[in-house]
Structure formats: structure tokens, C-alpha cells
Amino acid sequence: MAGFLMDTGTEFHWDVLEKIRDQEGGEGIFPVARGQYCSFAFAGEYDDYFGTPVNKIKSGLLVQTVHSLDACNPETNLVITDCQNVQAAILLGKGPYPEEGQAHIAGYTPSLIGHHLAPEGPLELSKIDNVSDLRAQASEIGLRSYDESEFEEFYEYRLGNDSIDAFCGCKLYYPDSPGAKL
């Protein structure tokens, strides 16, 4: 096409960056898209948080995996919810970090939970009875967690006004539970 030029100037790129990050509200360009079974997409100030559908662990206990697609610091965390006791926790992954002498990318610091879960890792979700039990087991193997009183603080700087509802699954799977009333 003659006469068609694509603007590659830096002004255009800074304009896009500013639209992606609304510094006042902590929201990205896109509103949070909510899907089936409490899944969500485009949460956070960079639209980079995505949640899988909520799954049952056992009676009253639910789990959801939350991914951050940050290129240098990707995260995969679990949100565990106890609908009967109105408790929730975020379980943070860590590593895997390269062993001494292995090649790695400078500045790349993943925080992943998958390799800590059975069968590969020591945490077996089907054997936990409550959120406190899970947090204790996680602490024993060096994983950090936050309870529901710390939820807002933990996700506030990550999600801003694009928040998530840890008790969404209670409304779905256990509508008569105390957690569904929140």
C-alpha cells in the first residue's frame, strides 16, 4: 500500500503505556472479565492477573490458581477458601531458581506454586482439613501465605481496583455456607 506509514515514534509508545497503567486507580486498560466458575482475566494495573475456575478440594474447601503474566516476575499462587469457617489464604509459590552453575536469565524471578504440590511436591491439598492446616504445612517447607485479613493488602498493590473475590466459589458450590453470605 503506497502512502501507508506506521508510526513508530516513542510518543505513541508512551501513550500506550500510560493507558495500560492508570496510576491513580490501579486499573489497567481492560475491565476485569469474569468467567464461569469464578474465573477471571485482565485483573491488576497491568491487566496481567488471570484466575482459573474454582475447584473443590473437599467438602467446604475450594482452590483457585491465580497467575500473573509479568514477563520477568511471573507468579502462580493458590487461593484456598474454607466456606464453612469463612477463611481464605493466598499461598505463594517460589522458585524454581537455577542451581549453582546452571544458566539463568538475570532478573528473572518466577514465583510458582505447581512444583510444591503433589505428586511432584510435598503439599497434598486433598489431605488438608482447613486453611490454618495448609498455612502450617506451607510454612514448614518455606512457602509464604497470607490469610483473608491480609488479602486486600497483598493484592491491593497488584490488583488495585481490579479486585478478586476469594469467596466467589462459596456462592457457587456451597450457597448455604457462611462464606457465601459475604
Buried (B, 14 or more C-beta within 10 A) or exposed (E): EEEEEEEEEEEEEEEEEEEBBBEEEBBBEEEBEBEEBBBBBBBBBBBBBBBBBBBBBEEBBBBBBBBBEBEEEBBBBBBBBBBBBBBBBBBBBBEEEEEEEEEEEEEEBBBBBEEBBEEEBEBEBEEBEBBBEBBEBBEEEEBBBBBBEEBEEBBEEBBBBBBBBBBBBBBBBBEEBBBBEB
